[in-house]
Amino acid sequence: MNSAIEVRDLVVERGRRRVLHGLTCTLPRGSVTGLLGPSGSGKTTLLRAVVGVQTVASGTVTVLGQPAGTAALRHRVGYLTQAPSVYTDLTVRENARYFAALQGRTGRDADRAIADVGLASAARQLVGTLSGGQRSRASLACAIVGEPELVILDEPTVGQDPVLRAELWDRFHAMASGGTTLVVSSHVMDEAARCDRLLLIREGRLIAEDTPTGVRANAGTDDLEEAFLRLIRRSEAGRETSAEPATEGAVRR
């Protein structure tokens, strides 16, 4: 099985509003896939569906060969939410060791995860005293401490300085080289070039699913941000055309 995630005709609704409009995509194993799109485009909703905590109206999500949310996936999938998911009254190390114990891992594994996210010097510090960016990294350490096969990261680089962002992306690619599959969401287009593959999403619709090179070629520009804009315009023009009423002549035929 070469795919880590298979999404088929996924529809998610909230109240009377449709959030995802029949998304279909396949994410390969051992790669870094970037989920790119503006705030409010449906990125987090899609990630929640992959993790199995999102109610869906229709469609299917298969993760590592099993339906999303299956109990057997709990130790195979790591999930970093936008909001830090660590205990503020514990130190960084205490948090990491707690989550390591839940995964049957050791204190040494916890310390390694802390070092991997650049928090070794703050390991003994209470999470409640950390900056926002540091809390996010502490959450990341807890998400990867069990060395899951699939890691879902919802905007993990928000609030990080440029040097640390580069270090985190190096870490993501090192994990992918070791066989881990990562899905990284972002609304920052300059991070798109760091991904192996891209899912470009807008208003709950998939605009493109390709490599960065393929996206550029499809849009006819070397600038990824401009490519995204061109693909959005093309998609919107296509929807407008398909929504046009049939002509009188067409009706008669």
ChimeraX commands (.cxc) that place a marker at each C-alpha (Angstrom):
marker #1 position 0.00,0.00,0.00 radius 0.5
marker #1 position 1.68,3.20,-1.23 radius 0.5
marker #1 position -0.89,5.68,0.04 radius 0.5
marker #1 position -1.07,6.86,3.63 radius 0.5
marker #1 position -4.35,8.75,3.27 radius 0.5
marker #1 position -7.18,8.34,0.79 radius 0.5
marker #1 position -10.03,10.84,0.82 radius 0.5
marker #1 position -13.04,10.16,-1.41 radius 0.5
marker #1 position -15.89,12.62,-2.07 radius 0.5
marker #1 position -15.62,14.12,1.42 radius 0.5
marker #1 position -18.42,16.47,2.40 radius 0.5
marker #1 position -18.54,18.26,5.74 radius 0.5
marker #1 position -21.36,20.54,6.79 radius 0.5
marker #1 position -21.87,22.80,9.79 radius 0.5
marker #1 position -25.45,23.80,10.25 radius 0.5
marker #1 position -26.64,24.89,6.82 radius 0.5
marker #1 position -23.16,25.76,5.57 radius 0.5
marker #1 position -21.06,23.32,3.56 radius 0.5
marker #1 position -17.44,23.48,4.68 radius 0.5
marker #1 position -15.90,20.84,2.40 radius 0.5
marker #1 position -17.32,20.23,-1.07 radius 0.5
marker #1 position -16.69,16.63,-2.09 radius 0.5
marker #1 position -12.90,16.57,-1.66 radius 0.5
marker #1 position -10.97,13.68,-3.20 radius 0.5
marker #1 position -7.20,13.24,-2.81 radius 0.5
marker #1 position -4.51,10.64,-2.14 radius 0.5
marker #1 position -1.41,11.28,-0.03 radius 0.5
marker #1 position 1.64,9.04,-0.51 radius 0.5
marker #1 position 3.60,7.45,2.32 radius 0.5
marker #1 position 6.98,8.76,3.40 radius 0.5
marker #1 position 6.41,12.28,2.14 radius 0.5
marker #1 position 5.73,15.81,3.36 radius 0.5
marker #1 position 2.44,17.06,1.97 radius 0.5
marker #1 position 1.61,20.71,2.41 radius 0.5
marker #1 position -2.03,21.69,2.89 radius 0.5
marker #1 position -2.06,25.29,1.75 radius 0.5
marker #1 position -4.84,27.81,1.74 radius 0.5
marker #1 position -6.08,31.03,3.35 radius 0.5
marker #1 position -7.56,31.07,6.84 radius 0.5
marker #1 position -11.09,29.70,6.80 radius 0.5
marker #1 position -10.57,27.61,3.68 radius 0.5
marker #1 position -11.27,24.28,5.41 radius 0.5
marker #1 position -7.74,23.09,6.20 radius 0.5
marker #1 position -8.36,22.31,9.86 radius 0.5
marker #1 position -11.68,20.64,9.05 radius 0.5
marker #1 position -9.94,18.33,6.57 radius 0.5
marker #1 position -7.22,17.48,9.08 radius 0.5
marker #1 position -9.83,16.74,11.75 radius 0.5
marker #1 position -11.54,14.38,9.32 radius 0.5
marker #1 position -8.23,12.59,8.70 radius 0.5
marker #1 position -7.64,12.19,12.43 radius 0.5
marker #1 position -11.20,10.94,12.85 radius 0.5
marker #1 position -12.63,13.59,15.16 radius 0.5
marker #1 position -14.76,15.41,12.56 radius 0.5
marker #1 position -18.36,14.48,11.80 radius 0.5
marker #1 position -18.75,14.10,8.03 radius 0.5
marker #1 position -21.92,14.34,5.94 radius 0.5
marker #1 position -20.72,11.91,3.27 radius 0.5
marker #1 position -17.61,10.44,1.71 radius 0.5
marker #1 position -14.82,8.33,3.16 radius 0.5
marker #1 position -11.40,8.89,4.71 radius 0.5
marker #1 position -8.99,5.94,4.86 radius 0.5
marker #1 position -5.84,6.28,6.97 radius 0.5
marker #1 position -3.04,3.71,6.82 radius 0.5
marker #1 position -5.49,1.25,5.33 radius 0.5
marker #1 position -8.22,1.72,7.95 radius 0.5
marker #1 position -11.21,4.05,8.39 radius 0.5
marker #1 position -10.20,7.34,9.99 radius 0.5
marker #1 position -10.71,7.34,13.74 radius 0.5
marker #1 position -10.35,3.57,14.15 radius 0.5
marker #1 position -9.04,2.67,17.60 radius 0.5
marker #1 position -6.09,0.79,16.08 radius 0.5
marker #1 position -4.82,4.07,14.61 radius 0.5
marker #1 position -4.43,5.87,17.93 radius 0.5
marker #1 position -0.79,4.93,18.39 radius 0.5
marker #1 position 0.01,5.23,14.67 radius 0.5
marker #1 position -1.09,8.83,14.17 radius 0.5
marker #1 position 0.32,11.95,15.84 radius 0.5
marker #1 position -1.75,15.15,15.79 radius 0.5
marker #1 position -0.61,18.68,16.54 radius 0.5
marker #1 position -3.54,21.09,16.82 radius 0.5
marker #1 position -3.30,24.84,16.34 radius 0.5
marker #1 position -3.90,25.39,20.06 radius 0.5
marker #1 position -1.07,23.98,22.23 radius 0.5
marker #1 position -2.21,20.71,23.80 radius 0.5
marker #1 position 0.16,20.49,26.77 radius 0.5
marker #1 position -0.23,20.95,30.51 radius 0.5
marker #1 position 0.83,24.44,31.58 radius 0.5
marker #1 position 1.59,23.40,35.17 radius 0.5
marker #1 position 4.14,20.78,34.07 radius 0.5
marker #1 position 7.60,21.31,32.64 radius 0.5
marker #1 position 8.40,20.60,29.03 radius 0.5
marker #1 position 10.16,17.38,30.04 radius 0.5
marker #1 position 7.31,16.27,32.32 radius 0.5
marker #1 position 4.83,16.78,29.48 radius 0.5
marker #1 position 6.96,14.88,26.99 radius 0.5
marker #1 position 7.58,12.02,29.42 radius 0.5
marker #1 position 3.89,11.77,30.23 radius 0.5
marker #1 position 2.96,11.42,26.55 radius 0.5
marker #1 position 5.90,9.07,26.04 radius 0.5
marker #1 position 4.60,6.82,28.81 radius 0.5
marker #1 position 1.16,6.74,27.14 radius 0.5
marker #1 position 2.89,5.44,24.01 radius 0.5
marker #1 position 4.99,2.90,25.88 radius 0.5
marker #1 position 8.13,4.96,25.32 radius 0.5
marker #1 position 10.97,5.91,27.65 radius 0.5
marker #1 position 12.29,9.10,29.18 radius 0.5
marker #1 position 15.14,8.96,26.70 radius 0.5
marker #1 position 12.61,9.07,23.84 radius 0.5
marker #1 position 11.02,12.12,25.46 radius 0.5
marker #1 position 14.35,13.92,25.75 radius 0.5
marker #1 position 15.14,13.15,22.11 radius 0.5
marker #1 position 11.79,14.58,20.96 radius 0.5
marker #1 position 12.42,17.72,23.01 radius 0.5
marker #1 position 15.84,18.16,21.41 radius 0.5
marker #1 position 14.38,17.56,17.94 radius 0.5
marker #1 position 12.08,20.57,18.31 radius 0.5
marker #1 position 14.81,22.80,19.72 radius 0.5
marker #1 position 13.64,22.96,23.34 radius 0.5
marker #1 position 16.48,21.15,25.12 radius 0.5
marker #1 position 17.52,24.32,26.93 radius 0.5
marker #1 position 13.94,24.83,28.18 radius 0.5
marker #1 position 13.26,21.21,29.17 radius 0.5
marker #1 position 13.01,22.04,32.89 radius 0.5
marker #1 position 10.85,25.12,32.35 radius 0.5
marker #1 position 7.13,25.18,33.15 radius 0.5
marker #1 position 5.09,25.25,29.95 radius 0.5
marker #1 position 2.98,28.07,31.40 radius 0.5
marker #1 position 6.05,30.36,31.33 radius 0.5
marker #1 position 6.92,29.65,27.70 radius 0.5
marker #1 position 6.26,31.91,24.73 radius 0.5
marker #1 position 3.51,30.98,22.29 radius 0.5
marker #1 position 6.01,29.61,19.79 radius 0.5
marker #1 position 7.73,27.54,22.46 radius 0.5
marker #1 position 4.43,26.07,23.62 radius 0.5
marker #1 position 3.70,25.02,20.07 radius 0.5
marker #1 position 7.07,23.26,19.92 radius 0.5
marker #1 position 6.39,21.56,23.24 radius 0.5
marker #1 position 3.13,20.25,21.76 radius 0.5
marker #1 position 5.03,19.08,18.69 radius 0.5
marker #1 position 7.47,17.14,20.87 radius 0.5
marker #1 position 4.54,15.37,22.51 radius 0.5
marker #1 position 3.00,14.60,19.11 radius 0.5
marker #1 position 6.13,12.94,17.73 radius 0.5
marker #1 position 7.49,11.27,20.87 radius 0.5
marker #1 position 5.84,7.96,19.97 radius 0.5
marker #1 position 7.37,8.02,16.47 radius 0.5
marker #1 position 3.97,7.66,14.74 radius 0.5
marker #1 position 3.70,6.52,11.12 radius 0.5
marker #1 position 1.57,9.54,10.24 radius 0.5
marker #1 position 1.96,13.02,11.72 radius 0.5
marker #1 position -0.72,15.67,11.19 radius 0.5
marker #1 position 0.54,19.20,11.89 radius 0.5
marker #1 position -1.89,22.12,11.87 radius 0.5
marker #1 position 0.15,25.27,11.23 radius 0.5
marker #1 position 3.17,24.15,13.32 radius 0.5
marker #1 position 5.44,27.03,12.30 radius 0.5
marker #1 position 3.16,29.91,13.29 radius 0.5
marker #1 position 4.99,32.22,15.69 radius 0.5
marker #1 position 8.39,30.64,15.03 radius 0.5
marker #1 position 11.40,32.73,13.96 radius 0.5
marker #1 position 12.86,32.10,10.47 radius 0.5
marker #1 position 15.84,30.11,11.73 radius 0.5
marker #1 position 13.70,27.79,13.82 radius 0.5
marker #1 position 11.18,27.40,10.99 radius 0.5
marker #1 position 13.99,26.21,8.74 radius 0.5
marker #1 position 15.19,23.78,11.42 radius 0.5
marker #1 position 11.68,22.38,11.88 radius 0.5
marker #1 position 11.30,21.81,8.15 radius 0.5
marker #1 position 14.65,20.02,8.11 radius 0.5
marker #1 position 13.31,17.82,10.89 radius 0.5
marker #1 position 10.10,17.14,8.97 radius 0.5
marker #1 position 12.05,15.99,5.92 radius 0.5
marker #1 position 14.34,13.84,8.05 radius 0.5
marker #1 position 11.26,12.12,9.47 radius 0.5
marker #1 position 9.87,11.59,5.96 radius 0.5
marker #1 position 13.20,10.10,4.85 radius 0.5
marker #1 position 12.80,7.59,7.66 radius 0.5
marker #1 position 9.37,6.55,6.36 radius 0.5
marker #1 position 7.07,8.85,8.33 radius 0.5
marker #1 position 4.25,10.56,6.44 radius 0.5
marker #1 position 3.62,14.19,7.36 radius 0.5
marker #1 position 0.76,16.52,6.49 radius 0.5
marker #1 position 1.57,20.14,7.30 radius 0.5
marker #1 position -1.03,22.88,6.98 radius 0.5
marker #1 position -0.10,26.50,6.45 radius 0.5
marker #1 position -1.49,29.74,5.07 radius 0.5
marker #1 position 2.04,30.99,4.33 radius 0.5
marker #1 position 2.74,30.36,0.67 radius 0.5
marker #1 position 6.53,30.54,0.96 radius 0.5
marker #1 position 6.38,27.23,2.85 radius 0.5
marker #1 position 4.83,25.50,-0.16 radius 0.5
marker #1 position 8.22,25.09,-1.84 radius 0.5
marker #1 position 9.45,23.07,1.16 radius 0.5
marker #1 position 6.87,20.31,0.56 radius 0.5
marker #1 position 7.10,17.18,-1.57 radius 0.5
marker #1 position 3.47,17.52,-2.61 radius 0.5
marker #1 position 0.81,20.20,-2.27 radius 0.5
marker #1 position -2.90,20.29,-1.66 radius 0.5
marker #1 position -4.17,23.77,-2.46 radius 0.5
marker #1 position -7.58,24.44,-0.94 radius 0.5
marker #1 position -9.92,27.40,-1.04 radius 0.5
marker #1 position -13.46,27.76,0.28 radius 0.5
marker #1 position -13.63,24.03,0.93 radius 0.5
marker #1 position -12.68,23.04,-2.60 radius 0.5
marker #1 position -9.48,21.38,-3.76 radius 0.5
marker #1 position -7.80,23.67,-6.29 radius 0.5
marker #1 position -4.71,21.55,-7.00 radius 0.5
marker #1 position -3.04,18.31,-5.93 radius 0.5
marker #1 position 0.49,18.08,-7.29 radius 0.5
marker #1 position 4.18,18.64,-6.61 radius 0.5
marker #1 position 5.39,22.25,-6.32 radius 0.5
marker #1 position 6.96,21.85,-9.76 radius 0.5
marker #1 position 3.70,20.51,-11.17 radius 0.5
marker #1 position 1.70,23.37,-9.67 radius 0.5
marker #1 position 4.05,25.90,-11.23 radius 0.5
marker #1 position 3.89,24.18,-14.62 radius 0.5
marker #1 position 0.11,23.91,-14.52 radius 0.5
marker #1 position -0.27,27.61,-13.74 radius 0.5
marker #1 position 2.47,28.74,-16.12 radius 0.5
marker #1 position 4.55,30.65,-13.57 radius 0.5
marker #1 position 7.57,30.00,-11.36 radius 0.5
marker #1 position 6.06,31.97,-8.47 radius 0.5
marker #1 position 4.03,29.61,-6.25 radius 0.5
marker #1 position 1.88,32.37,-4.79 radius 0.5
marker #1 position 1.04,33.62,-8.28 radius 0.5
marker #1 position 0.42,30.02,-9.34 radius 0.5
marker #1 position -2.09,29.61,-6.51 radius 0.5
marker #1 position -3.89,32.81,-7.56 radius 0.5
marker #1 position -4.06,31.71,-11.19 radius 0.5
marker #1 position -5.42,28.30,-10.26 radius 0.5
marker #1 position -8.06,29.93,-8.05 radius 0.5
marker #1 position -9.19,32.17,-10.91 radius 0.5
marker #1 position -9.26,29.21,-13.28 radius 0.5
marker #1 position -11.31,27.15,-10.83 radius 0.5
marker #1 position -13.78,29.96,-10.21 radius 0.5
marker #1 position -14.17,30.57,-13.94 radius 0.5
marker #1 position -14.86,26.87,-14.45 radius 0.5
marker #1 position -17.57,26.86,-11.77 radius 0.5
marker #1 position -19.22,29.94,-13.26 radius 0.5
marker #1 position -19.25,28.33,-16.69 radius 0.5
marker #1 position -20.75,25.09,-15.42 radius 0.5
marker #1 position -23.41,27.04,-13.51 radius 0.5
marker #1 position -24.60,28.98,-16.56 radius 0.5
marker #1 position -28.15,28.05,-17.68 radius 0.5
marker #1 position -28.52,26.15,-20.94 radius 0.5
marker #1 position -29.23,28.23,-24.04 radius 0.5
marker #1 position -32.59,28.01,-25.78 radius 0.5
marker #1 position -31.02,26.10,-28.62 radius 0.5
marker #1 position -29.43,23.63,-26.27 radius 0.5
marker #1 position -32.75,23.00,-24.56 radius 0.5
marker #1 position -34.46,22.25,-27.84 radius 0.5
marker #1 position -31.85,19.70,-28.75 radius 0.5
marker link #1:1,2 radius 0.2
marker link #1:2,3 radius 0.2
marker link #1:3,4 radius 0.2
marker link #1:4,5 radius 0.2
marker link #1:5,6 radius 0.2
marker link #1:6,7 radius 0.2
marker link #1:7,8 radius 0.2
marker link #1:8,9 radius 0.2
marker link #1:9,10 radius 0.2
marker link #1:10,11 radius 0.2
marker link #1:11,12 radius 0.2
marker link #1:12,13 radius 0.2
marker link #1:13,14 radius 0.2
marker link #1:14,15 radius 0.2
marker link #1:15,16 radius 0.2
marker link #1:16,17 radius 0.2
marker link #1:17,18 radius 0.2
marker link #1:18,19 radius 0.2
marker link #1:19,20 radius 0.2
marker link #1:20,21 radius 0.2
marker link #1:21,22 radius 0.2
marker link #1:22,23 radius 0.2
marker link #1:23,24 radius 0.2
marker link #1:24,25 radius 0.2
marker link #1:25,26 radius 0.2
marker link #1:26,27 radius 0.2
marker link #1:27,28 radius 0.2
marker link #1:28,29 radius 0.2
marker link #1:29,30 radius 0.2
marker link #1:30,31 radius 0.2
marker link #1:31,32 radius 0.2
marker link #1:32,33 radius 0.2
marker link #1:33,34 radius 0.2
marker link #1:34,35 radius 0.2
marker link #1:35,36 radius 0.2
marker link #1:36,37 radius 0.2
marker link #1:37,38 radius 0.2
marker link #1:38,39 radius 0.2
marker link #1:39,40 radius 0.2
marker link #1:40,41 radius 0.2
marker link #1:41,42 radius 0.2
marker link #1:42,43 radius 0.2
marker link #1:43,44 radius 0.2
marker link #1:44,45 radius 0.2
marker link #1:45,46 radius 0.2
marker link #1:46,47 radius 0.2
marker link #1:47,48 radius 0.2
marker link #1:48,49 radius 0.2
marker link #1:49,50 radius 0.2
marker link #1:50,51 radius 0.2
marker link #1:51,52 radius 0.2
marker link #1:52,53 radius 0.2
marker link #1:53,54 radius 0.2
marker link #1:54,55 radius 0.2
marker link #1:55,56 radius 0.2
marker link #1:56,57 radius 0.2
marker link #1:57,58 radius 0.2
marker link #1:58,59 radius 0.2
marker link #1:59,60 radius 0.2
marker link #1:60,61 radius 0.2
marker link #1:61,62 radius 0.2
marker link #1:62,63 radius 0.2
marker link #1:63,64 radius 0.2
marker link #1:64,65 radius 0.2
marker link #1:65,66 radius 0.2
marker link #1:66,67 radius 0.2
marker link #1:67,68 radius 0.2
marker link #1:68,69 radius 0.2
marker link #1:69,70 radius 0.2
marker link #1:70,71 radius 0.2
marker link #1:71,72 radius 0.2
marker link #1:72,73 radius 0.2
marker link #1:73,74 radius 0.2
marker link #1:74,75 radius 0.2
marker link #1:75,76 radius 0.2
marker link #1:76,77 radius 0.2
marker link #1:77,78 radius 0.2
marker link #1:78,79 radius 0.2
marker link #1:79,80 radius 0.2
marker link #1:80,81 radius 0.2
marker link #1:81,82 radius 0.2
marker link #1:82,83 radius 0.2
marker link #1:83,84 radius 0.2
marker link #1:84,85 radius 0.2
marker link #1:85,86 radius 0.2
marker link #1:86,87 radius 0.2
marker link #1:87,88 radius 0.2
marker link #1:88,89 radius 0.2
marker link #1:89,90 radius 0.2
marker link #1:90,91 radius 0.2
marker link #1:91,92 radius 0.2
marker link #1:92,93 radius 0.2
marker link #1:93,94 radius 0.2
marker link #1:94,95 radius 0.2
marker link #1:95,96 radius 0.2
marker link #1:96,97 radius 0.2
marker link #1:97,98 radius 0.2
marker link #1:98,99 radius 0.2
marker link #1:99,100 radius 0.2
marker link #1:100,101 radius 0.2
marker link #1:101,102 radius 0.2
marker link #1:102,103 radius 0.2
marker link #1:103,104 radius 0.2
marker link #1:104,105 radius 0.2
marker link #1:105,106 radius 0.2
marker link #1:106,107 radius 0.2
marker link #1:107,108 radius 0.2
marker link #1:108,109 radius 0.2
marker link #1:109,110 radius 0.2
marker link #1:110,111 radius 0.2
marker link #1:111,112 radius 0.2
marker link #1:112,113 radius 0.2
marker link #1:113,114 radius 0.2
marker link #1:114,115 radius 0.2
marker link #1:115,116 radius 0.2
marker link #1:116,117 radius 0.2
marker link #1:117,118 radius 0.2
marker link #1:118,119 radius 0.2
marker link #1:119,120 radius 0.2
marker link #1:120,121 radius 0.2
marker link #1:121,122 radius 0.2
marker link #1:122,123 radius 0.2
marker link #1:123,124 radius 0.2
marker link #1:124,125 radius 0.2
marker link #1:125,126 radius 0.2
marker link #1:126,127 radius 0.2
marker link #1:127,128 radius 0.2
marker link #1:128,129 radius 0.2
marker link #1:129,130 radius 0.2
marker link #1:130,131 radius 0.2
marker link #1:131,132 radius 0.2
marker link #1:132,133 radius 0.2
marker link #1:133,134 radius 0.2
marker link #1:134,135 radius 0.2
marker link #1:135,136 radius 0.2
marker link #1:136,137 radius 0.2
marker link #1:137,138 radius 0.2
marker link #1:138,139 radius 0.2
marker link #1:139,140 radius 0.2
marker link #1:140,141 radius 0.2
marker link #1:141,142 radius 0.2
marker link #1:142,143 radius 0.2
marker link #1:143,144 radius 0.2
marker link #1:144,145 radius 0.2
marker link #1:145,146 radius 0.2
marker link #1:146,147 radius 0.2
marker link #1:147,148 radius 0.2
marker link #1:148,149 radius 0.2
marker link #1:149,150 radius 0.2
marker link #1:150,151 radius 0.2
marker link #1:151,152 radius 0.2
marker link #1:152,153 radius 0.2
marker link #1:153,154 radius 0.2
marker link #1:154,155 radius 0.2
marker link #1:155,156 radius 0.2
marker link #1:156,157 radius 0.2
marker link #1:157,158 radius 0.2
marker link #1:158,159 radius 0.2
marker link #1:159,160 radius 0.2
marker link #1:160,161 radius 0.2
marker link #1:161,162 radius 0.2
marker link #1:162,163 radius 0.2
marker link #1:163,164 radius 0.2
marker link #1:164,165 radius 0.2
marker link #1:165,166 radius 0.2
marker link #1:166,167 radius 0.2
marker link #1:167,168 radius 0.2
marker link #1:168,169 radius 0.2
marker link #1:169,170 radius 0.2
marker link #1:170,171 radius 0.2
marker link #1:171,172 radius 0.2
marker link #1:172,173 radius 0.2
marker link #1:173,174 radius 0.2
marker link #1:174,175 radius 0.2
marker link #1:175,176 radius 0.2
marker link #1:176,177 radius 0.2
marker link #1:177,178 radius 0.2
marker link #1:178,179 radius 0.2
marker link #1:179,180 radius 0.2
marker link #1:180,181 radius 0.2
marker link #1:181,182 radius 0.2
marker link #1:182,183 radius 0.2
marker link #1:183,184 radius 0.2
marker link #1:184,185 radius 0.2
marker link #1:185,186 radius 0.2
marker link #1:186,187 radius 0.2
marker link #1:187,188 radius 0.2
marker link #1:188,189 radius 0.2
marker link #1:189,190 radius 0.2
marker link #1:190,191 radius 0.2
marker link #1:191,192 radius 0.2
marker link #1:192,193 radius 0.2
marker link #1:193,194 radius 0.2
marker link #1:194,195 radius 0.2
marker link #1:195,196 radius 0.2
marker link #1:196,197 radius 0.2
marker link #1:197,198 radius 0.2
marker link #1:198,199 radius 0.2
marker link #1:199,200 radius 0.2
marker link #1:200,201 radius 0.2
marker link #1:201,202 radius 0.2
marker link #1:202,203 radius 0.2
marker link #1:203,204 radius 0.2
marker link #1:204,205 radius 0.2
marker link #1:205,206 radius 0.2
marker link #1:206,207 radius 0.2
marker link #1:207,208 radius 0.2
marker link #1:208,209 radius 0.2
marker link #1:209,210 radius 0.2
marker link #1:210,211 radius 0.2
marker link #1:211,212 radius 0.2
marker link #1:212,213 radius 0.2
marker link #1:213,214 radius 0.2
marker link #1:214,215 radius 0.2
marker link #1:215,216 radius 0.2
marker link #1:216,217 radius 0.2
marker link #1:217,218 radius 0.2
marker link #1:218,219 radius 0.2
marker link #1:219,220 radius 0.2
marker link #1:220,221 radius 0.2
marker link #1:221,222 radius 0.2
marker link #1:222,223 radius 0.2
marker link #1:223,224 radius 0.2
marker link #1:224,225 radius 0.2
marker link #1:225,226 radius 0.2
marker link #1:226,227 radius 0.2
marker link #1:227,228 radius 0.2
marker link #1:228,229 radius 0.2
marker link #1:229,230 radius 0.2
marker link #1:230,231 radius 0.2
marker link #1:231,232 radius 0.2
marker link #1:232,233 radius 0.2
marker link #1:233,234 radius 0.2
marker link #1:234,235 radius 0.2
marker link #1:235,236 radius 0.2
marker link #1:236,237 radius 0.2
marker link #1:237,238 radius 0.2
marker link #1:238,239 radius 0.2
marker link #1:239,240 radius 0.2
marker link #1:240,241 radius 0.2
marker link #1:241,242 radius 0.2
marker link #1:242,243 radius 0.2
marker link #1:243,244 radius 0.2
marker link #1:244,245 radius 0.2
marker link #1:245,246 radius 0.2
marker link #1:246,247 radius 0.2
marker link #1:247,248 radius 0.2
marker link #1:248,249 radius 0.2
marker link #1:249,250 radius 0.2
marker link #1:250,251 radius 0.2
marker link #1:251,252 radius 0.2
marker link #1:252,253 radius 0.2
view
